[in-house]
Amino acid sequence: MEIIDNPKKEKWDEICSRLSSSYNENEETVAKIFKNIENEGDKALKEYTLKYDNVSIDNFLISESEISNSVNRVDYKLKKAITIAHNNIYKFHSAQKSKKIVVETTKGVECWQKKYPIEKVGLYIPGGTAPLFSTLLMLAIPAKIAGCEEIIACTPPDIDGKVSDIILYTAYLCGIKNLYKVGGIQSIAALSIGTKSIPKVYKIFGPGNQYITAAKRHALKYNVSIDLPAGPSEVLIVADNTCNPSFVAIDLLAQAEHGKDNQSILVVNNKDVIKSVLNEINKIIFKIERKNILNDSMKNSKFVIFKDDKDAVNFINYYAPEHYMICVEKNQFYIDGLKNAGSVFIGNFSPETLGDYASGTNHTLPTSGFARQYSGVNLDSFLKSITFQKITK
C-alpha cells in the first residue's frame, strides 16, 4: 500500500486511477465471442463454457424443481438471514414508486408522465471466487416490483456443472424461474443476441469483472441497454481520530477481498490514524481465508493524508467512490460537501458490508469514477418513462 501526504491536484489523476483494463484492451476478445454466439448460438455457448468454466453443459436452463428443492439444502440460519435481507431490500425499493402528476402547462394543455416496466431484462449474477446471491436479491427484487414481464438470470456453473444451492434458494425466494447456468462474456452475448436456449433481452443488469464490463458495453451495439459500467469494486473511507481503527481495517479488507483488481482508499487528516489502522490490518489479515487475494489487492491500496477538510472533500468527489464511508467527527461537513458517490455509509456503526447485503439499499453501483454521472441501480432502472399530452380544441 502507498501512503501519500497532501498531494497536489495535478497528482490526483494518477492517485485516482483504477487498475482494471480499458474496454479497448478487451474489445477484440469480446467482439469475437459475440460474433461466434451470433453465428453459432448454443453451440458456441457450450464451447466457451467448456473453455472458461471447465465444464460441459448440455442444458443451460435450471429446472423449477431444482430451484424449489434447494429450500431443503440450505442452512436454516442462512435462509433466515437471506429472508431478512430480502424484506429490507423489498421495503426500500417499494418506497421508490412515484405517483402520476398531471400538469396544466397552459390553459387547455395537460401533460403527464407515466412509468412502464422494461418488458425483458437480463440479470448477471457473478459466480467467480464466490457465488454472489446478494446480487440476485439486489436485481430480482426491483425487477419484480417494477413488473418486468420476462426476467432472465445468468450465473456461472461450478466445476461440476452446478449452481450454488444458496443462489437457487435466493431465486426461489425472489420468484425467478428463468435461471441459466452460464457466465462470462458468453452469457452477456447470449442475453444481447439471443440463442435457442437463452432469450434476447432489452436491458442487462449486474456487476462483474473487467471482462463483464467490456461485454456489457459491447452489448450496446446490439441495441441492448445496460444498467451502468460496474467493474471491479472499490471503497473509500475518510477517517479521523474518532474512528474505530479496527472497524476501518475490517471495511478496507472486506472490500479488498472481492478480487485482486479491487481498490481500497483511506483518507485521513494525520498519520496517527494510518498507524492505528495498519496495526489492526496486520492483526486481522493473516486470519482470513482469502489472504492471497487480499495481499494482492491491498498493494493497490492508497492511504492519503489531507490536513485541510476542504481538500479532502474535493479529492473524494474527484475520486467518485463506489462505496464511501464517513468515519469522522465532522461527518455533516463531509455529507454536505458530497457530489459524487455510489452509496454512502455514515458513522462507525454503518459497515459497507451491511449495505452490500441487508440494509435495504442496492449494491449494484458505479465504479471507476462513473459515480460522477451514474446512479446505482434502483427501481427506476427497471422502468422507462413515457410522456403524454392532452390538448383541448
C-alpha positions, -999 to 999 in steps of 0.1 A, spaced: 0 0 0 11 35 -7 10 65 17 6 99 1 9 131 20 -10 162 9 -9 155 -29 -13 184 -52 -42 185 -77 -20 176 -106 -13 143 -90 -49 134 -83 -54 117 -117 -26 93 -110 -38 86 -75 -74 81 -86 -66 57 -115 -80 22 -112 -62 -9 -122 -88 -25 -144 -81 -29 -181 -97 -5 -205 -125 -15 -228 -102 -13 -258 -78 -39 -243 -106 -65 -241 -127 -54 -271 -111 -79 -296 -118 -108 -273 -154 -96 -265 -162 -89 -302 -150 -123 -313 -171 -141 -286 -202 -120 -296 -198 -128 -333 -194 -165 -326 -225 -166 -304 -243 -147 -332 -233 -172 -358 -233 -205 -338 -257 -199 -310 -259 -225 -283 -230 -245 -299 -206 -216 -293 -221 -210 -258 -212 -246 -249 -177 -243 -263 -170 -212 -243 -184 -227 -211 -161 -256 -215 -132 -233 -223 -136 -208 -195 -156 -228 -168 -140 -262 -175 -174 -279 -176 -196 -293 -204 -232 -282 -201 -260 -297 -223 -289 -278 -208 -283 -243 -195 -317 -238 -180 -321 -249 -144 -354 -267 -138 -380 -252 -115 -379 -283 -94 -341 -280 -89 -347 -244 -78 -375 -252 -54 -357 -283 -39 -328 -261 -28 -351 -250 1 -342 -282 19 -305 -280 12 -297 -245 27 -290 -240 64 -319 -226 83 -300 -196 98 -287 -186 64 -322 -188 49 -335 -166 78 -307 -141 71 -315 -140 33 -352 -135 41 -344 -105 63 -322 -90 36 -350 -97 10 -376 -80 31 -354 -49 37 -345 -46 1 -381 -50 -9 -393 -24 16 -367 2 4 -373 -3 -33 -411 -4 -30 -409 30 -14 -393 43 -46 -426 41 -66 -437 75 -78 -472 88 -84 -485 102 -117 -486 140 -117 -507 159 -142 -496 194 -150 -517 220 -169 -488 238 -186 -512 264 -202 -550 266 -204 -563 236 -223 -530 217 -223 -524 188 -198 -491 170 -197 -481 140 -176 -456 112 -174 -462 75 -167 -436 49 -159 -437 15 -176 -417 -16 -168 -390 -27 -192 -405 -59 -206 -374 -81 -209 -344 -78 -185 -313 -99 -181 -296 -102 -147 -259 -112 -145 -251 -129 -111 -213 -133 -107 -200 -167 -96 -162 -164 -98 -145 -168 -65 -178 -167 -46 -215 -171 -55 -230 -136 -51 -265 -145 -41 -269 -109 -27 -266 -96 -63 -296 -117 -72 -316 -101 -44 -305 -66 -55 -316 -71 -91 -345 -95 -89 -364 -77 -63 -367 -43 -81 -373 -61 -114 -403 -78 -97 -416 -46 -81 -413 -28 -114 -434 -55 -131 -409 -67 -158 -426 -94 -177 -396 -116 -185 -367 -118 -161 -337 -139 -173 -309 -146 -148 -275 -160 -157 -248 -172 -133 -216 -193 -140 -216 -231 -132 -191 -246 -109 -166 -273 -120 -194 -300 -115 -218 -280 -137 -239 -270 -109 -250 -237 -93 -248 -230 -56 -278 -240 -36 -277 -206 -20 -283 -189 -53 -310 -214 -62 -328 -207 -29 -325 -169 -35 -340 -174 -69 -368 -194 -53 -374 -167 -27 -375 -140 -54 -398 -159 -77 -372 -162 -105 -379 -192 -128 -356 -185 -158 -322 -191 -143 -294 -203 -166 -260 -217 -156 -238 -197 -179 -214 -169 -171 -187 -147 -185 -186 -127 -217 -206 -155 -234 -236 -150 -211 -238 -113 -219 -235 -121 -256 -264 -146 -253 -286 -121 -235 -277 -94 -261 -283 -116 -292 -305 -145 -281 -299 -182 -287 -322 -212 -289 -318 -216 -252 -315 -181 -239 -338 -153 -250 -326 -118 -260 -334 -91 -235 -338 -53 -237 -316 -43 -208 -288 -61 -189 -280 -56 -152 -253 -68 -129 -217 -62 -117 -187 -81 -128 -150 -81 -136 -133 -61 -164 -145 -87 -190 -181 -85 -180 -179 -47 -180 -164 -47 -215 -191 -72 -227 -219 -50 -213 -205 -20 -232 -203 -41 -264 -240 -51 -259 -249 -15 -267 -240 -23 -303 -269 -49 -303 -295 -23 -292 -294 -36 -257 -292 -11 -228 -272 -17 -196 -276 -5 -161 -242 11 -156 -204 3 -161 -199 -17 -129 -164 -31 -129 -140 -42 -101 -152 -30 -67 -138 -2 -46 -142 16 -12 -130 50 1 -131 56 38 -125 91 53 -114 88 90 -100 108 118 -91 101 155 -128 95 164 -129 64 141 -127 28 153 -94 17 137 -105 -20 138 -138 -13 120 -120 8 94 -94 -20 88 -122 -46 85 -141 -25 59 -110 -19 39 -102 -56 39 -138 -67 33 -139 -48 0 -104 -57 -10 -110 -95 -7 -135 -94 -36 -107 -97 -61 -71 -88 -70 -81 -58 -90 -102 -42 -63 -91 -10 -46 -93 4 -10 -86 41 -3 -82 56 31 -83 94 35 -72 108 69 -60 141 84 -30 127 103 -5 98 102 -16 85 136 -48 73 121 -29 54 94 -7 38 120 -37 26 141 -55 12 110 -23 -5 97 -18 -21 131 -54 -35 130 -49 -47 94 -18 -67 104 -37 -83 132 -66 -94 110 -52 -102 76 -35 -135 84 -67 -149 99 -87 -145 67 -91 -174 42 -87 -152 11 -54 -137 23 -37 -143 -10 -63 -122 -28 -60 -96 0 -23 -93 -3 -26 -86 -40 -55 -61 -38 -40 -43 -8 -10 -35 -29 -34 -13 -49 -45 5 -17 -36 41 -11 -37 60 22 -39 97 15 -33 125 41 -51 158 38 -47 184 66 -75 206 52 -110 191 52 -120 211 21 -91 195 1 -102 161 14 -138 166 2 -127 179 -32 -104 148 -36 -132 124 -26 -156 140 -51 -128 137 -78 -123 100 -70 -161 95 -70 -161 62 -49 -184 33 -54 -187 29 -16 -180 59 5 -176 56 43 -176 86 66 -160 79 100 -151 114 112 -163 138 139 -173 164 114 -194 140 94 -220 166 84 -194 187 67 -184 157 45 -221 149 38 -229 185 28 -198 186 6 -207 154 -12 -212 155 -50 -201 121 -63 -205 86 -48 -224 54 -54 -235 46 -18 -227 64 15 -221 49 49 -222 73 78 -205 66 112 -186 38 128 -216 16 130 -225 17 93 -204 -10 77 -201 -12 40 -209 -50 41 -243 -43 56 -252 -22 26 -239 -50 3 -263 -75 19 -291 -64 40 -297 -27 50 -321 -24 20 -301 -2 -4 -288 -16 -37 -252 -27 -40 -250 -26 -79 -231 7 -80 -210 28 -104 -172 21 -102 -141 36 -118 -153 72 -113 -186 67 -131 -204 79 -99 -198 113 -114 -226 107 -139 -243 74 -130 -266 64 -101 -266 30 -85 -293 5 -96 -328 15 -82 -364 9 -91 -363 34 -119 -335 14 -135 -362 -12 -144 -387 14 -157 -390 37 -186 -410 70 -187 -435 79 -214 -449 114 -216 -484 123 -226 -502 154 -236 -539 161 -240 -550 193 -256 -585 207 -259 -598 222 -291 
